[in-house]
C-alpha cells in the first residue's frame, strides 16, 4: 500500500509539472542550453549548473530545480557531440565516448552514433532516476539514526575518498587538495561558540566563505584561463545524418546497458567522483566482458553505449547522497548543493520531514529532463552540432562576464568577486601541478559539517573518542578511513606483494 501511495504521488507530481506550459518551455530550454554547454569544449556541466544557479536566485524552488536538472542532464549528454563529431570531448564525462564514437563518424555513421548515445543516455538517466526514487528514502531513514560522530566520519570519508579516486598521479595530491578545501571551510566564526577563525579582522569573512563564488571560481576561472592560453579550437565537424534511435542495436546490448547503468549509479553514490570515472569504468567493464574486445577503439557500438549509459546513470546516483546525507556525489551535484542552500533547502536526513515531497519532486523532474533530452537529441542534434564550428575562445569572455555577474548577484556583494578571483587562481595553479579540484570543492562544502559535528560530539562525550568504537556505522567508517590511508603506505604494498607471491606463486615444472 505504501509503495502504491508513493507511485501515485510520483505520477501526480509528474503530471502537475508537465501540465504547466511554462515548466515545459523552461525544461526544454535548459536541456538545449545544457547540450550546447556540453558540446562546446571548455564549457562543462559543472560550470553550466554553477552559472545557472546564480540566475535562479529569487525564483521558486521547483522552477529552479527544473532549470538546473535540465542543464545537468543536457550537458552530460551533450559532451558526446564533440567526442563523436570532432574527437574533442565537450566534457570530461564524454572523453571515453570519443574512443569509439569518432571512428564511427569517420565511417560515415555519425548520425547512428549520436542515435545510440541519445538512446543510451536516456536509458541511463531513467535507471538513475529509478534508483533515486527507491534508494533515497531508505538512505534518509537510515541516516536519521546517525549521531554527530557518524556525520563527522561521513564528511571526512567523503573528502578522503574523493581525493583518493581523483588524484591523477599520486593519491596524496588528491588528499592534499581535500585538506586545502577543509582549511578554507574553517574560515569564519564557528557555529557553536561564534569564535572568529582566520578572518584577519575582515568582517566580510565572519560568515565564512560563500559556497557559490568558491564553486564558480574553482571551476570557471581555470577553464577560462586554460582555453584562452591553449587557443583551443575544433576541426571540421563530421556531417551528421538524421539521428534515429537504434533500437535493434540497443536490444543486442541489454547486458552491457544493465551493467553500465549499475556501475554509473554505484560510482555516482560515492562522494565527489563524478561522471567521467563512471564512463571509463563502464567502458573498461564492457571491453573486458565483450566477445570481440579487439573492435574497441575502432568503432564498437558497445563502447559508445556503455560510456553514455554509465555517465548518465551517474546523475541519479550522485543525487542520492546529495539529498539524503548532504554529501554531493559529483562536481555538478556540488553545484546543486549550493543551489539548494540558496533556496533554503537543507539536504540531509531531515529533508523527508522538512520537505516531505522534495525527493519525489526531484525524481519527477529528472524523469522529465530525460524525456526532454531524448526528444531534443533526436530532433535537434544535426543543428546543435553546428555550434561546434564556433571557436571556444570566443565564448570565454561571455563565460567570464557570467561568472562575475553570478558571483555578484548572490547577495549583491562585491566581496564575492574578491573571493572568486583568488580561489580561481589557486585552483588554476593546483590544476597545473596535477592537484584535482573536485576534492578541494568537496572539502569546502563538507568542512562545516565535519567541524561542527566533531566539536559537538566531543562536547557531549567530554573529549572522549570511545563512542566511535561502540557504534557500528561509525566504526565501519573509521576502519574504511584507516584502510584508505594504510593502502597507500609502502609497508602495505610490500606486505600485499609478499602475500600474493606466497599464495599465487607459480610452481616450477
Secondary structure, 3 states (H helix, E strand, C coil): CHHHHHHHHHHHHHHHHHCCHHHHHHHHHHHHHHHHHHHCCCCCHHHHHHHHHHHCCCCCHHHHHHHHHHHHHHHHHHHHHHHHHCCCCCCHHHCCCHHHHHHHHHCCCHHHHHHHHHHHHHHHHHHHHHHHHHHHHHHHHHHCCCCHHHHHHHHHHHHHHHHHHHCCCCHHHHHHHHHHHHHHHCCEECCCCCCEECCCCCHHHCCCCCHHHHHHHHHHHHHHHHHHHHCCCCCCCCCCCCCCCCHHHHHHCHHHHHHHHHHHHHHHCCCCCCHHHHHHHHHHHHHHHCCCHHHCCCCCHHHHHHHHHHHHHHHHHHHHHHHHHCCCCCHHHHHHHHHHHHCCCCCCCCHHHHCCCHHHHHHHHHHHHHHHHHHHHHHHHHHHHHHHHCCCHHHHHHHHHHHHHHHHHCCCCCHHHHHHHHHHHHHHHHHHCCCCCHHHHHHHHHHHHHHHHHHHHHHHCCCCCHHHHCCHHHHHHHHHHHHHHHCCCHHHHHHHHHHHHHHCCCCCC
